[in-house]
Amino acid sequence: MHAALYCWSNFVPSRPHAHRPRPSDRPRTRRPAQSAPKRHESPTSGLDAALTEAEGRPQPAQLSFADLGLPAPLVTALAASGVSAPFAIQARALPDALAGRDILARAQTGSGKTLAFGLPIFVRLAEKPGRAGSFPRGLVLVPTRELAQQVADVFVPLGKAVNVRVTTVFGGMPIGRQIERLRNGTDLIVATPGRLLDLMERRAVNLDAIEVAVLDEADHMADLGFLPQVTKILDATPNGRQCLLFSATLDRGVSKLVTQFLNEPAIHAVAEARDSAAKMDHRMFVMRAEDKLAVATEIAARPARTLFFVRTKRGADRLARQLNSPDVSSVAIHGDLNQNQRLRALDAFTSGRTRVLVATDVAARGIHVDDVDLVVHYDPPQDHKDYLHRSGRTARAGAAGTVLSFVEPHQTRSMERIHRDASVHRVTPTNVAVGHPEVRAIAASGKPIIVTAEAPRERAQASRKPMQHKRRGPKRPGQPSGRS
């Protein structure tokens, strides 16, 4: 029943939590050099080797969620959301996570990892129902506001099924309302590091009761410079808590989080993003610079969702305006928008009321929308990593998807190099202009969207009465503004 286990003691010595002083009792000390995994081998290389070995293991026998030990209310809630059988990363990681082991996992976006770490939390918290003020028992840290909201969208129905209350906290939203929700009691927090630290500094939340902590997309948190905040947050949790860490890579300090906070974790991995990218339909359209907008406009009129990527925030706003027409609604998403603007844009795209979304690279990893069957690199990516992150917005969870690159003649060689580095082969450049048969074929592709009358978050917000706040004078100097 259980997936094959991989003990990583060859890479990191055992460190029983029960014998360590609490972080509040003394500063955390660094591990001595002689305790490195192997002589002349860094922790990162040893862990990468373990993840590669885990990825090559045979897929465990197909079991249902009930067979894996999930309670009936959770199985019913999953079925109601259209999830009937575990995905690969769930089948591998769930047995160990449900048994209480720490988990180190590598899985690409769209692989089902949210449920892989979410279901064990709900099983554990449902065993001891009840909440005490601002003392949550579960914590999920994510790098972006969008990902926090999307994780919560998956979690809330599951929490209702087993009477586990989920609270989301991130920057860009009124901190007073978040403090009020925490004081009303919560079991599980989904948070970005900056805002959670704000709340901890205000003594609005206490992590002493945390039983399980999750780091999702730890490598992206490293990219954004959040690792010092993540370290401070995890230091505030009990030594005996379970820890699950999901990351695409272990560089930029992620491996230090593993060695510092995970105790003999079970290691699991599924195919990397480049393996998934190899299964997509990749195309390259070569055109003059003056033809790009006209070709994009023709493609944007297709009946299905289309996601365009550009390099700059100003370019995203400009292209979204240019693609708008009586028949096509287009919105942009980038880092300069406030939280409400970003949520409205994603909600419109998710519901189908807007079929075209224009995004920057920074926003690429925050977009988790199913049924996107076409990604267009309107501006070529900087490198193969950006190409993979952008392309990973389509062909999610085994669905089909097309990735189309717009290049000018002088950019062809650099795009071919990006394809090669991303393990994407046999992409034949096609010279196109408006009305070219292949452009028309793309413009006619895709299943028409069934438009949702109202997006879930907008409907929830509309049902709440606005809170009346009395002015309390200007903000105090040095008062935190709410980081994301």
Summary of the structure (lengths in Angstrom):
residues: 484
radius of gyration: 23.1
end to end distance: 40.2
largest distance: 70.5
contacts: 1584
relative contact order: 0.12
helix: 41%
strand: 13%
